[in-house]
């Protein structure tokens, strides 16, 4: 089947928009129509329960689920009832469906999407669930796990100019519309840009869409915020693995992400932020912090990189061999699996990391900070606000001296708790930890000194005031006590286990 792109017709798109809203073809509407069992199965890419529920209903939302989500043939009369102003003929004219006998069959996926109390519709190529076959190399992805992860981690503060680099169908650009005055969206794929244009029109958005590879379309320009779900997947160049435009950038190893890390700072305004996802290879005998840290040498930007997952080469090969719709046990799958193993072996790669990269261009002259942290545990669904707070805290800490820190009052937020672990019969605890309930869920092991400081960090006493009392009570050297407290405050404050309450 030949892949196509939707056609731009403002009048017909306006009818589609109105009909989708009237049918309650929203995330909530679809979930309510299918019920928890079928919705849960569909999220696991098991269509049978959804097909049974939607097939037994005459509601317009059920018809649209059958048509666009499940890829089932639907009678023209049913489509006309579900899309009463666009009608089946209008859907054909937009290139969304084709006529087949007495019915129509979807050729493009249209589905609802929601986040932060905002609701959209996303058009993209049909997924494997609807077509029953592996996706094509020029497949344009709709809503995927990587795109929702990036959206969840993006800082949502008001900005002037924003760039969605590698926009695909435009998911990140939709999110940017809530807090950016102007949006540039770029992609190397002309098919992706066609879908982005359609989605901008469908959701009544205005984007400056540009064609080109990576940062080439914005040469010489700067932005307040750059987001990117780049083609970060590490793909063998030997020919055994299909090259998918949405995930493969045409470079060997992790070069795409490395180049972006090194060059994106040139396109940030002072105080500007870039956030994107990435994979990185870890050669045998090295560490991921050495690998990613080397990319940032001389980049001139602050860097906060959070590693969220680690896979060995076999796990990585299995994940991405399945991604395009291929299945274990087939010759194609085995050939791709072997190609990935050979590719990683050629560079002596021991593991592959995945994470979220946040870069910041300092607004004042100073040495950039570098924070590479491993945080693979559960985190809240919406991480944008913790990231904003963490970036602002790291920036403040980089721009202020220890003396300024000592004279600022700090307190532990309500989600920070202290745990003491004592061996049976012991008079004193053997382990004391501070545990963060939100954000990255950090756990910091406390010493007698830092536990004493945390117990009095109430937003009124400054560390300088507390240090004198702690050193006196514990009969410790005040200079060493101060040094220990300063190090603790810097570590705890960067991730929100301590927050400043006064200047």
C-alpha positions as CSV (number, residue, x, y, z in Angstrom):
1,X,0.0,0.0,0.0
2,X,1.4,3.4,-1.0
3,X,1.8,5.8,1.9
4,X,0.1,9.2,1.5
5,X,-0.1,12.4,3.3
6,X,-3.3,14.4,4.2
7,X,-4.4,17.2,2.0
8,X,-4.7,20.8,3.1
9,X,-8.2,22.2,2.7
10,X,-9.1,24.7,5.4
11,X,-12.8,24.4,4.9
12,X,-12.8,20.6,5.0
13,X,-10.4,20.6,8.0
14,X,-12.7,22.9,9.9
15,X,-15.6,20.5,9.3
16,X,-13.5,17.6,10.5
17,X,-12.5,19.5,13.6
18,X,-16.1,20.3,14.4
19,X,-17.3,16.7,13.8
20,X,-14.5,15.2,15.9
21,X,-15.5,17.5,18.8
22,X,-19.2,16.8,18.4
23,X,-18.6,13.0,18.4
24,X,-16.5,13.4,21.6
25,X,-13.6,11.8,19.9
26,X,-11.3,12.8,22.7
27,X,-9.1,10.8,25.0
28,X,-11.8,10.8,27.7
29,X,-14.5,10.1,25.2
30,X,-12.7,7.1,23.7
31,X,-11.8,5.7,27.2
32,X,-15.4,6.1,28.3
33,X,-16.7,4.5,25.1
34,X,-14.4,1.4,25.4
35,X,-14.4,0.9,29.1
36,X,-11.3,0.0,31.2
37,X,-10.8,-3.5,30.0
38,X,-10.8,-2.7,26.2
39,X,-8.9,0.6,26.8
40,X,-6.2,-1.2,28.7
41,X,-5.9,-4.0,26.1
42,X,-5.7,-1.4,23.3
43,X,-2.9,0.4,25.2
44,X,-1.0,-3.0,25.1
45,X,-1.7,-3.1,21.3
46,X,-4.3,-5.9,21.7
47,X,-7.3,-4.7,19.5
48,X,-9.8,-7.6,20.0
49,X,-11.6,-6.2,23.1
50,X,-11.8,-2.8,21.6
51,X,-13.2,-4.2,18.3
52,X,-15.9,-6.1,20.2
53,X,-17.0,-3.1,22.2
54,X,-16.9,-0.6,19.3
55,X,-18.5,-3.0,17.0
56,X,-21.5,-3.4,19.3
57,X,-22.1,0.4,19.5
58,X,-23.7,2.8,17.1
59,X,-22.2,5.9,18.8
60,X,-20.2,8.2,16.5
61,X,-17.1,7.9,18.8
62,X,-17.3,4.1,18.4
63,X,-17.5,4.4,14.6
64,X,-14.4,6.6,14.6
65,X,-12.5,4.2,16.8
66,X,-13.3,1.4,14.3
67,X,-12.3,3.6,11.4
68,X,-9.1,5.3,12.5
69,X,-7.8,3.4,15.5
70,X,-8.5,-0.2,14.5
71,X,-8.3,0.3,10.7
72,X,-11.6,-1.6,10.1
73,X,-13.8,-1.1,7.0
74,X,-16.8,1.1,7.9
75,X,-20.0,1.6,5.9
76,X,-20.3,5.0,4.3
77,X,-23.7,5.6,6.0
78,X,-22.0,5.1,9.4
79,X,-19.2,7.4,8.6
80,X,-21.7,10.0,7.4
81,X,-23.5,9.8,10.8
82,X,-20.2,10.1,12.7
83,X,-18.9,13.0,10.6
84,X,-22.1,14.7,9.7
85,X,-20.7,17.9,8.2
86,X,-17.5,16.5,6.6
87,X,-19.1,13.2,5.6
88,X,-17.3,10.3,4.0
89,X,-16.8,12.2,0.8
90,X,-15.0,15.0,2.7
91,X,-12.8,12.4,4.4
92,X,-11.9,11.0,1.0
93,X,-11.2,14.5,-0.3
94,X,-8.8,15.1,2.6
95,X,-7.0,11.8,1.8
96,X,-7.9,10.3,5.2
97,X,-9.9,7.4,3.8
98,X,-10.5,5.5,0.6
99,X,-13.7,4.1,-0.7
100,X,-13.9,0.3,-0.9
101,X,-17.1,-1.3,-2.0
102,X,-20.0,0.0,0.2
103,X,-17.6,1.3,2.8
104,X,-14.4,3.3,3.5
105,X,-11.1,2.3,4.9
106,X,-8.7,4.6,6.7
107,X,-5.4,5.5,5.0
108,X,-4.3,7.9,7.7
109,X,-4.5,7.6,11.5
110,X,-6.4,10.4,13.3
111,X,-6.5,10.1,17.1
112,X,-7.1,12.3,20.1
113,X,-4.4,13.4,22.4
114,X,-4.5,15.4,25.7
115,X,-2.1,16.8,28.2
116,X,-2.2,19.6,30.9
117,X,-6.0,20.0,30.3
118,X,-5.4,20.7,26.6
119,X,-7.0,18.6,23.9
120,X,-5.8,18.0,20.3
121,X,-6.0,15.6,17.4
122,X,-3.0,14.1,15.7
123,X,-2.9,12.8,12.2
124,X,-0.1,10.4,11.3
125,X,0.6,7.2,9.3
126,X,-1.4,4.2,10.4
127,X,0.3,2.1,13.0
128,X,1.0,-1.6,12.7
129,X,-2.1,-2.3,14.8
130,X,-4.3,-1.0,12.0
131,X,-2.4,-2.3,9.0
132,X,-1.3,-5.6,10.4
133,X,2.2,-5.2,8.7
134,X,5.5,-3.7,9.5
135,X,5.8,0.1,9.0
136,X,7.6,1.6,6.1
137,X,10.9,3.5,6.2
138,X,9.3,6.9,5.7
139,X,6.6,6.2,8.3
140,X,5.5,9.3,10.2
141,X,5.0,8.5,13.8
142,X,2.1,9.9,15.8
143,X,2.0,9.7,19.6
144,X,4.8,7.5,20.9
145,X,6.4,6.8,24.2
146,X,9.5,8.9,23.4
147,X,7.4,11.9,22.4
148,X,5.2,11.8,25.5
149,X,8.4,11.4,27.7
150,X,9.9,14.5,26.2
151,X,6.7,16.4,26.6
152,X,6.4,15.4,30.2
153,X,10.0,16.5,31.0
154,X,9.9,19.9,29.2
155,X,9.9,23.0,31.2
156,X,6.6,24.9,30.7
157,X,7.5,28.5,31.5
158,X,6.6,31.4,29.1
159,X,9.1,31.9,26.3
160,X,9.5,34.1,23.3
161,X,10.8,31.9,20.4
162,X,10.8,28.1,20.6
163,X,12.1,25.5,18.2
164,X,10.8,22.0,17.8
165,X,13.7,20.2,16.1
166,X,12.7,17.1,14.2
167,X,9.0,17.8,14.7
168,X,7.6,14.7,13.0
169,X,3.8,15.0,13.1
170,X,4.1,18.1,15.4
171,X,3.5,16.6,18.9
172,X,6.0,18.8,20.7
173,X,4.9,21.9,18.7
174,X,1.4,21.4,20.0
175,X,2.7,21.5,23.6
176,X,4.8,24.6,22.9
177,X,1.7,26.5,21.8
178,X,0.7,26.8,25.5
179,X,3.7,28.9,26.5
180,X,5.7,30.1,23.4
181,X,4.9,33.3,21.5
182,X,6.3,31.9,18.3
183,X,7.2,28.4,17.2
184,X,9.6,27.2,14.5
185,X,9.3,23.5,13.7
186,X,11.7,21.7,11.4
187,X,12.2,18.2,9.9
188,X,14.3,16.6,7.2
189,X,11.3,14.4,6.1
190,X,8.9,16.1,3.7
191,X,6.2,13.6,4.6
192,X,6.5,14.5,8.3
193,X,6.2,18.2,7.4
194,X,3.1,17.5,5.4
195,X,1.5,15.9,8.5
196,X,2.7,18.7,10.7
197,X,1.0,21.3,8.4
198,X,-2.2,19.3,8.5
199,X,-2.0,19.0,12.3
200,X,-1.3,22.7,12.7
201,X,-4.4,23.4,10.7
202,X,-6.6,20.8,12.4
203,X,-5.7,22.3,15.8
204,X,-5.7,25.9,14.7
205,X,-2.0,26.5,15.3
206,X,0.5,28.8,13.6
207,X,3.9,27.3,13.1
208,X,6.9,28.3,11.0
209,X,7.6,25.0,9.3
210,X,11.0,24.5,7.8
211,X,12.7,21.7,5.9
212,X,16.2,20.5,6.6
213,X,18.6,18.3,8.6
214,X,19.0,19.0,12.3
215,X,20.0,22.6,13.0
216,X,20.6,23.6,9.3
217,X,17.2,25.3,8.8
218,X,17.9,27.7,11.7
219,X,21.5,28.6,11.0
220,X,22.4,31.9,12.7
221,X,19.2,32.0,14.8
222,X,18.7,31.7,18.5
223,X,15.8,30.6,20.6
224,X,14.6,30.7,24.2
225,X,13.6,27.1,24.2
226,X,14.6,24.2,21.9
227,X,13.0,20.8,22.3
228,X,13.8,17.7,20.2
229,X,12.9,14.1,20.0
230,X,15.8,13.5,17.6
231,X,16.4,10.3,15.6
232,X,18.6,9.0,18.5
233,X,18.3,5.2,17.9
234,X,21.7,3.6,17.3
235,X,21.3,1.8,14.0
236,X,23.8,-0.5,12.2
237,X,24.9,0.9,8.8
238,X,25.4,-2.5,7.3
239,X,22.1,-2.7,5.5
240,X,20.4,-5.5,7.4
241,X,18.3,-3.1,9.5
242,X,15.5,-1.0,7.8
243,X,16.2,2.7,8.1
244,X,13.2,4.5,9.6
245,X,13.2,8.2,9.2
246,X,11.5,8.8,12.5
247,X,14.3,7.1,14.5
248,X,17.4,7.0,12.4
249,X,19.5,10.0,11.7
250,X,21.9,8.4,9.2
251,X,25.0,8.5,11.4
252,X,27.0,5.7,13.0
253,X,26.7,5.0,16.8
254,X,25.5,7.8,19.0
255,X,26.9,10.6,16.7
256,X,23.6,12.3,16.1
257,X,23.0,13.0,19.8
258,X,26.7,13.8,20.4
259,X,26.7,16.4,17.6
260,X,23.5,18.0,18.9
261,X,24.9,18.3,22.4
262,X,28.0,20.0,21.0
263,X,26.2,22.4,18.7
264,X,22.8,23.3,20.1
265,X,24.2,25.9,22.6
266,X,25.0,28.2,19.6
267,X,21.3,28.5,19.0
268,X,20.3,29.4,22.6
269,X,19.7,32.9,23.8
270,X,21.3,33.8,27.1
271,X,19.2,32.0,29.7
272,X,17.8,29.7,27.0
273,X,17.2,26.0,27.5
274,X,17.4,23.0,25.2
275,X,15.8,19.7,26.2
276,X,16.0,16.4,24.2
277,X,16.2,12.7,24.5
278,X,19.2,10.6,23.7
279,X,21.0,7.3,23.6
280,X,24.7,6.9,24.4
281,X,27.1,4.0,24.0
282,X,29.3,3.0,26.8
283,X,32.5,1.2,25.6
284,X,34.0,-1.5,27.7
285,X,36.2,-0.1,30.4
286,X,34.4,3.3,30.4
287,X,31.4,4.9,32.1
288,X,28.4,6.7,30.7
289,X,29.5,9.9,32.6
290,X,32.8,9.8,30.8
291,X,31.1,9.3,27.5
292,X,28.5,12.1,27.8
293,X,30.8,14.4,29.7
294,X,33.3,14.3,26.8
295,X,30.6,15.7,24.5
296,X,30.2,18.7,26.7
297,X,33.8,19.8,26.9
298,X,34.0,23.3,25.6
299,X,30.3,23.4,24.7
300,X,29.8,26.5,26.8
301,X,26.5,25.4,28.3
302,X,25.3,24.1,31.6
303,X,24.3,20.5,31.4
304,X,22.0,18.4,33.5
305,X,21.7,14.8,32.1
306,X,19.5,12.2,33.7
307,X,20.1,8.6,32.7
308,X,16.7,6.8,32.9
309,X,17.5,3.4,31.4
310,X,20.4,1.1,30.6
311,X,20.4,-1.9,28.3
312,X,23.0,-4.3,27.2
313,X,23.5,-4.8,23.4
314,X,21.1,-7.8,23.2
315,X,18.3,-6.0,25.1
316,X,18.8,-3.0,22.8
317,X,18.7,-5.1,19.7
318,X,15.5,-6.8,20.8
319,X,13.7,-3.5,21.6
320,X,14.4,-1.9,18.3
321,X,14.0,-5.0,16.2
322,X,10.4,-5.2,17.4
323,X,9.8,-1.4,17.1
324,X,9.1,-1.4,13.3
325,X,6.6,-4.2,13.6
326,X,8.8,-7.3,13.2
327,X,8.5,-10.2,15.6
328,X,10.9,-12.7,17.2
329,X,11.3,-16.0,15.4
330,X,11.2,-14.5,11.9
331,X,14.2,-14.4,9.6
332,X,14.0,-10.6,9.4
333,X,14.0,-10.2,13.1
334,X,17.0,-12.6,13.5
335,X,19.0,-10.8,10.8
336,X,18.4,-7.4,12.5
337,X,19.3,-8.9,15.9
338,X,22.6,-10.2,14.6
339,X,23.4,-6.9,12.8
340,X,22.9,-4.9,16.0
341,X,25.1,-7.4,18.0
342,X,27.8,-7.2,15.3
343,X,27.6,-3.4,15.2
344,X,28.0,-2.9,18.9
345,X,30.8,-5.5,19.0
346,X,32.7,-3.6,16.4
347,X,33.0,-0.7,18.8
348,X,33.3,-2.8,21.9
349,X,30.1,-1.4,23.4
350,X,29.2,-2.9,26.7
351,X,25.9,-1.0,27.4
352,X,23.6,1.7,26.0
353,X,22.1,4.4,28.1
354,X,18.9,6.4,27.5
355,X,18.0,9.6,29.2
356,X,16.9,13.2,29.1
357,X,19.4,16.0,28.4
358,X,18.8,19.5,29.6
359,X,21.2,22.2,28.5
360,X,21.2,25.9,29.6
361,X,23.1,28.8,28.2
362,X,24.3,30.9,31.2
363,X,23.0,34.5,31.2
364,X,26.2,35.7,33.0
365,X,29.8,35.1,32.5
366,X,30.8,32.0,34.5
367,X,32.0,28.4,34.3
368,X,29.1,26.1,33.1
369,X,28.0,23.4,35.5
370,X,27.9,19.7,34.7
371,X,25.6,17.3,36.5
372,X,25.3,13.8,35.2
373,X,23.0,11.7,37.4
374,X,21.6,8.2,37.2
375,X,17.9,8.1,38.2
376,X,16.1,5.0,36.9
377,X,13.4,4.8,39.5
378,X,9.7,5.9,39.1
379,X,9.1,9.6,38.7
380,X,5.8,11.6,38.5
381,X,4.0,11.6,35.1
382,X,4.7,15.4,34.8
383,X,8.3,16.2,35.4
384,X,8.4,19.6,33.8
385,X,8.0,21.6,37.0
386,X,10.6,19.6,39.0
387,X,13.0,20.1,36.1
388,X,12.3,23.8,36.1
389,X,12.9,24.0,39.8
390,X,16.0,21.9,39.6
391,X,17.5,23.9,36.7
392,X,16.9,27.2,38.5
393,X,18.4,25.8,41.7
394,X,21.5,24.6,39.9
395,X,21.8,27.9,38.2
396,X,21.6,29.8,41.5
397,X,24.1,27.5,43.1
398,X,26.5,28.0,40.2
399,X,26.3,31.8,40.4
400,X,26.6,32.2,44.2
401,X,29.4,31.7,46.7
402,X,29.5,29.5,49.7
403,X,29.1,32.6,51.9
404,X,26.0,33.6,50.1
405,X,24.6,30.1,50.5
406,X,25.4,30.1,54.3
407,X,23.5,33.4,54.7
408,X,20.3,32.2,52.9
409,X,17.6,30.4,54.9
410,X,16.6,26.9,53.6
411,X,13.9,24.5,54.5
412,X,12.8,21.0,53.6
413,X,9.6,20.7,51.6
414,X,6.7,18.7,52.8
415,X,7.6,15.7,50.6
416,X,11.0,15.2,52.3
417,X,11.0,12.7,55.1
418,X,13.8,11.3,57.3
419,X,14.3,7.6,58.0
420,X,16.5,6.1,60.7
421,X,17.6,2.5,60.7
422,X,18.8,1.1,64.0
423,X,20.2,-2.4,64.6
424,X,18.4,-4.3,67.4
425,X,19.7,-3.3,70.8
426,X,21.8,-0.4,69.4
427,X,21.4,3.0,71.1
428,X,22.0,5.1,67.9
429,X,20.9,4.6,64.3
430,X,23.4,3.0,62.0
431,X,21.8,4.7,58.9
432,X,19.9,8.0,58.5
433,X,18.5,9.0,55.1
434,X,16.5,11.9,53.7
435,X,14.0,10.7,51.1
436,X,12.3,12.9,48.5
437,X,8.7,11.9,47.8
438,X,8.3,13.8,44.5
439,X,10.6,14.9,41.7
440,X,13.4,12.4,41.0
441,X,12.8,10.7,44.3
442,X,16.4,11.2,45.5
443,X,17.6,9.5,48.7
444,X,20.6,11.1,50.5
445,X,22.5,9.4,53.3
446,X,22.9,11.7,56.2
447,X,25.7,12.1,58.7
448,X,25.3,13.1,62.3
449,X,26.1,16.7,61.2
450,X,23.8,16.9,58.2
451,X,21.0,15.1,60.0
452,X,21.3,17.7,62.8
453,X,21.2,20.6,60.2
454,X,18.2,19.1,58.4
455,X,16.3,18.9,61.7
456,X,16.6,22.7,62.2
457,X,16.3,23.7,58.5
458,X,12.9,25.4,59.1
459,X,13.3,28.4,56.8
460,X,14.3,30.7,59.7
461,X,17.8,29.7,60.7
462,X,20.5,30.2,58.1
463,X,23.1,27.4,57.7
464,X,25.7,29.8,59.2
465,X,23.6,30.2,62.3
466,X,22.9,26.5,62.6
467,X,26.6,25.5,62.1
468,X,27.7,27.3,65.2
469,X,25.1,25.5,67.3
470,X,25.8,22.1,65.8
471,X,29.5,22.4,66.2
472,X,29.1,23.4,69.8
473,X,26.7,20.7,70.8
474,X,28.6,17.9,69.0
475,X,32.0,19.3,70.0
476,X,33.2,19.5,66.4
477,X,35.6,21.8,64.5
478,X,33.4,24.7,63.3
479,X,35.3,25.0,60.0
480,X,34.9,21.3,59.2
481,X,31.2,21.4,60.2
482,X,30.6,24.4,58.0
483,X,32.3,22.7,55.0
484,X,30.1,19.6,55.5
485,X,26.9,21.5,55.8
486,X,27.7,23.6,52.7
487,X,28.3,20.5,50.6
488,X,25.1,19.0,51.9
489,X,23.0,22.1,51.1
490,X,24.5,22.3,47.6
491,X,23.6,18.6,47.0
492,X,20.2,18.7,48.5
493,X,19.1,22.0,47.1
494,X,19.8,21.2,43.5
495,X,17.0,18.6,43.5
496,X,14.6,20.2,45.8
497,X,15.3,18.4,49.1
498,X,16.0,21.9,50.4
499,X,14.4,25.1,49.1
500,X,15.3,28.7,49.8
501,X,12.7,30.9,51.6
502,X,14.6,34.2,51.6
503,X,17.5,36.0,49.9
